Amino acid sequence: GRSLFGFDNGDHASVRPFLLKQLDGARESETKTCDGSACWNVAWLRRILRQQFAGMDVILSSDIPWLMTLVLHRVQLGLELPEQAARNFVAFQNQLLFVANLPRGPAPWEAVLGGFPLDAKQRYRRLYQTVLSNKWPQERLNENPAKAALLSNAFLDSMALHAVPSLSSVAEHALALLFMQGDPGASLPRPMSPGSVDMIRDLIWETLRRFPPVSAVPYWTTDDSGLTWTHKIANVGQALQDPGVFSEPLAVRLGRPGLNHRDSHLSIGFADFATVDGNASHRDAHACPGKNLTLVILEAFLREF
């Protein structure tokens, strides 16, 4: 199957409403009981992470990706994966990330890097197709193989190529900062208790700024109402360490203006600007459909760690 990043605008407009429905669109208030199949909230995310942490005496950085895999499969698909299945997914994901941009078919590099994990990808895609068909019977996916393949590939690629590696990277860097003896983490207030919610949220924003999991965000702009377009690629790391915007950009400073729990208007790593007339929910928008979910998963992870 194709990568989500290779979908044309028509395919993107078809799959985005479904992704949005399961990601940011499924958030509910803290007073509602959620189980991940139809909605999620901070309380539910904290509960499932607490259950996982309870059975772990030691947590290694290599545990973070499979923990994120468990959470995301619950949110996106309502699937409860056992630990080994989550670890298997991470192994598949690592191989996919390793070779996704290389030419397919027999090639010299395969002897060193290994081939494209096509069989594994197809197994996951079939599983996702079954789950999505049951979740949205009105879409008649079993009668529309092209749409079924499109959706299942989109959900798989959104997790394997973006969500799991990005969440894992931010969580690992945030933990490293919290336990770092030298710069740049030594200046952080410690201990940071689970009740220090605003401080934890500020830590997440500063980690996203200092160690962005996404290196660049491509987008198109027009100055003549769509007659001509210019393709631009924002270098996220350089932009978020611009000393003209962020004083002492290499330092870790919680609560920076424009990137804190109250005001995050300087955020660009979620392609926040890629909206349609300011609407991030529009089917043609390219802003991350799981931005709020990402922030809440990271908050729940750090509060329960």
C-alpha positions in Angstrom: 0.0 0.0 0.0 0.9 3.6 -0.4 2.2 5.9 2.3 -0.1 8.5 3.8 2.5 11.1 2.9 2.1 10.1 -0.8 -1.7 10.6 -1.0 -3.0 13.1 -3.5 -5.3 15.9 -2.3 -8.4 13.9 -3.3 -7.4 10.9 -1.2 -6.3 13.1 1.6 -9.7 14.8 1.7 -11.4 11.4 1.8 -9.4 10.0 4.8 -9.0 13.1 6.9 -12.6 13.2 8.3 -12.2 9.6 9.5 -8.9 10.3 11.2 -10.2 13.5 12.7 -13.2 11.6 14.0 -11.1 9.1 15.9 -8.4 11.5 17.0 -9.2 15.1 18.2 -12.8 14.7 17.3 -13.3 11.9 19.8 -12.3 13.9 22.9 -14.9 14.2 25.7 -15.1 16.0 29.0 -13.5 14.5 32.1 -17.0 13.8 33.5 -17.8 11.2 30.8 -16.8 7.6 31.0 -14.6 6.6 28.0 -13.1 3.3 27.0 -11.3 4.4 23.9 -13.7 2.8 21.4 -15.8 5.9 20.9 -14.2 8.6 23.0 -11.1 9.5 25.1 -10.3 12.0 27.8 -7.4 12.6 30.2 -8.8 10.5 33.0 -9.1 7.4 30.7 -5.6 7.9 29.2 -4.2 8.2 32.7 -6.0 5.1 33.8 -4.7 2.8 31.0 -1.1 4.1 31.4 -1.3 3.6 35.2 -2.4 0.0 34.6 0.6 -0.6 32.4 3.1 1.1 34.7 1.8 -0.9 37.7 3.2 -4.1 36.2 6.6 -2.6 35.4 9.5 -2.4 37.9 11.8 -0.6 35.5 10.9 1.4 32.4 13.5 1.7 29.6 13.5 4.1 26.7 12.8 1.1 24.5 9.5 0.5 26.4 8.1 3.9 25.4 7.3 3.0 21.7 5.3 -0.1 22.6 3.4 1.7 25.4 2.5 4.5 22.9 1.5 1.7 20.4 -0.9 0.3 23.0 -2.5 3.6 23.7 -2.9 4.6 20.0 -4.4 1.3 19.0 -7.0 1.8 21.7 -7.8 5.3 20.6 -7.7 4.9 16.8 -9.2 1.4 16.5 -10.5 0.3 19.9 -8.0 -2.6 19.8 -6.5 -3.9 23.0 -3.1 -5.2 22.0 -1.2 -7.5 24.4 2.4 -6.4 25.1 4.1 -8.8 22.7 1.8 -7.7 19.9 2.7 -4.1 20.6 6.4 -4.9 20.6 5.9 -6.7 17.3 4.3 -3.6 15.8 7.3 -1.5 16.9 9.7 -3.9 15.3 7.6 -3.7 12.1 7.5 0.1 12.4 11.2 0.4 12.8 11.9 -1.6 9.7 9.3 0.4 7.8 10.8 3.7 8.8 14.3 2.3 7.8 13.4 1.4 4.2 10.2 3.3 3.4 11.9 5.9 1.2 14.2 3.5 -0.6 13.3 1.8 -4.0 11.2 -1.3 -3.8 12.3 -4.7 -5.3 15.6 -6.5 -5.2 18.4 -4.1 -4.6 21.9 -4.2 -3.1 20.9 -2.2 0.0 18.4 -5.0 1.0 21.4 -7.2 1.9 22.4 -4.7 4.6 19.2 -3.0 5.6 16.6 -5.7 4.9 13.7 -5.6 2.5 10.4 -3.7 2.7 8.2 -5.5 5.3 5.4 -5.9 2.7 3.9 -9.1 4.2 3.7 -7.6 7.7 2.2 -4.4 6.3 -0.5 -6.3 4.5 -1.4 -8.3 7.6 -1.8 -5.1 9.6 -3.8 -3.5 6.8 -6.2 -6.4 6.6 -6.7 -6.3 10.4 -7.3 -2.6 10.3 -9.8 -3.0 7.4 -11.8 -5.5 9.4 -11.9 -3.2 12.5 -12.8 -0.2 10.4 -15.6 -2.1 8.6 -17.1 -3.1 11.9 -16.7 0.4 13.3 -18.4 2.1 10.4 -20.8 -0.4 8.8 -22.6 2.4 7.0 -19.5 2.9 4.8 -19.9 -0.6 3.3 -16.1 -1.0 3.1 -16.4 -4.7 2.3 -18.2 -3.7 -0.9 -15.7 -1.0 -1.8 -12.1 -2.5 -1.8 -10.5 0.8 -3.0 -11.9 2.8 -0.2 -11.2 0.1 2.3 -7.5 0.0 1.2 -7.3 3.7 1.3 -8.6 4.0 4.9 -6.7 1.1 6.3 -3.5 2.3 4.8 -4.1 5.8 6.2 -4.7 4.6 9.7 -1.7 2.3 9.6 0.7 4.8 8.1 -0.5 7.6 10.5 0.5 5.4 13.4 3.6 3.7 12.1 5.1 6.6 10.3 4.2 9.5 12.4 2.2 9.1 15.7 4.1 6.4 17.5 7.7 7.6 16.6 6.8 11.3 17.3 5.1 10.6 20.7 7.9 8.3 21.7 10.5 10.9 20.9 8.9 13.7 22.8 8.2 11.5 25.9 11.8 10.2 25.9 13.3 13.7 25.7 10.9 15.1 28.4 12.0 12.3 30.8 15.6 12.8 29.9 15.3 16.5 30.8 13.5 15.7 34.1 16.4 13.4 35.2 19.3 15.3 33.6 22.1 16.5 36.0 23.6 19.0 33.6 22.3 21.4 31.0 19.9 21.9 29.5 17.6 20.0 32.0 19.3 20.9 35.3 17.4 24.1 35.6 14.0 22.4 35.7 12.1 22.6 39.0 12.2 19.2 40.8 10.4 17.2 41.9 7.6 17.8 39.3 4.6 16.2 41.0 1.6 14.7 39.0 -0.5 17.6 40.4 1.7 20.2 38.7 -0.4 20.1 35.6 0.5 23.5 34.2 4.2 22.9 34.7 3.9 19.5 33.0 2.1 21.0 30.1 4.8 23.7 29.8 7.5 21.0 29.9 5.7 19.3 26.9 5.7 22.5 24.9 9.3 23.3 25.7 10.3 19.7 24.8 8.5 20.1 21.5 10.4 23.3 20.8 13.8 22.2 21.9 13.7 18.7 20.5 11.0 18.7 17.7 10.1 15.2 16.5 9.2 16.5 13.1 12.1 18.1 11.1 10.1 19.9 8.5 6.6 20.8 7.5 5.8 21.3 3.8 2.9 23.6 2.7 1.6 25.6 -0.2 0.8 29.3 -0.3 -0.9 31.6 -2.8 -1.0 35.3 -3.1 -3.5 35.5 -6.0 -6.5 33.6 -4.7 -5.3 30.3 -6.0 -4.1 31.1 -9.5 -0.6 30.2 -8.7 0.9 28.3 -5.7 4.3 28.2 -4.1 5.6 25.1 -2.3 7.4 25.9 0.9 9.1 23.7 3.6 9.4 25.1 7.1 12.5 23.8 8.9 10.9 23.2 12.3 14.1 22.8 14.3 15.6 26.0 13.0 12.4 28.1 13.3 11.8 27.0 16.9 15.4 27.9 17.9 15.3 31.3 16.3 17.0 33.6 18.8 15.0 36.5 17.4 11.8 34.8 18.7 13.1 32.7 21.6 15.7 34.1 23.9 18.5 31.7 24.8 17.0 29.1 22.3 19.3 26.3 23.4 18.3 26.6 27.0 15.2 24.9 28.5 12.8 27.5 29.8 9.3 26.6 30.9 6.4 29.0 30.1 8.0 30.7 27.1 5.8 33.4 25.5 3.8 31.9 22.7 4.6 28.3 23.6 3.0 27.5 26.9 -0.1 25.9 28.3 -2.1 29.1 28.0 -0.8 30.4 24.7 0.8 28.3 22.0 0.3 30.5 19.0 4.0 30.1 18.0 3.5 26.3 17.5 4.4 25.1 14.0 5.3 21.4 14.5 1.7 20.2 14.1 1.5 22.1 10.8 -0.8 24.4 12.8 -0.9 26.9 10.0 -2.1 24.4 7.3 -5.8 25.2 7.7 -8.6 26.3 5.4 -9.7 29.8 6.3 -8.5 29.1 9.8 -10.4 25.9 10.1 -8.2 22.9 11.1 -11.2 20.5 10.8 -11.8 21.2 7.1 -11.3 18.1 4.9 -8.7 20.0 2.9 -6.8 21.2 5.9 -3.4 19.6 6.5 -2.9 20.6 10.2 -2.3 17.5 12.4 -5.7 15.9 13.2 -4.4 14.6 16.4 -2.7 17.6 17.9 -4.8 17.8 21.1 -4.6 14.0 21.5 -0.8 14.1 21.3 -0.6 16.8 24.0 -3.0 14.9 26.3 -1.3 11.5 25.8 2.1 13.1 26.8 0.5 14.8 29.8 -1.1 11.5 30.9 2.2 9.7 30.4 4.3 12.2 32.4 1.7 12.4 35.2 1.6 8.7 35.7 5.3 7.9 35.1 
